[in-house]
Amino acid sequence: MCRIIDNKRGLTLIELVVTMVIIGILASMILPSARMTVTRTKELELRRNLRTIRTAIDEYKKNYDKAVDEGKIPKVENKHGYPEELKVLVEGYDFGGLLNYKRKFLRNIPTDPFHPVQEGQPPWGLRSSVDAVDSNSWGGEDVFNVYSLSDGTAIDGTKYKDW
């Protein structure tokens, strides 16, 4: 008996081309999805960081108002009770003896994922209690609100600086 040995092992050129086309199609579908996931994650981080800072500002204001009500701090004309700058939320404040310690509202100032901090620039846009709601310049009296300095547009079509 004679055995025929088949030495044709491997893939044809057509099989390789078809495989590469399929891999290319799958990759082209995955890359935009991955980019969208990264953007969504940054947007969630931005929302969380804005909420954290704004909550700290509100807590500071509540403590300030309580200190004024209890006579620990004299009521000052044109002072609204918001922190003078963001670093006060990290360094702490004792509210004229209302507390026996400096109350700290943040461990550190959260960063803006869409606008990295650069040397000599502020990490956030600031608005004081006397500034217009959509003002892009800080009056300097106090910190009433923060906003992103990014000019980017969110997935939902809004500007990050308007959040």
Secondary structure by P-SEA (a helix, b strand, c coil): cbbbbbccccccaaaaaaaaaaaaaaaaaaaaaaaaaaaaaaaaaaaaaaaaaaaaaaaaaaaaaaaaaacccccccccccccccaaaaaaccccccccccccccccccccccccccccccccbbbbcccccccccccccccccccccccccccccccccccc
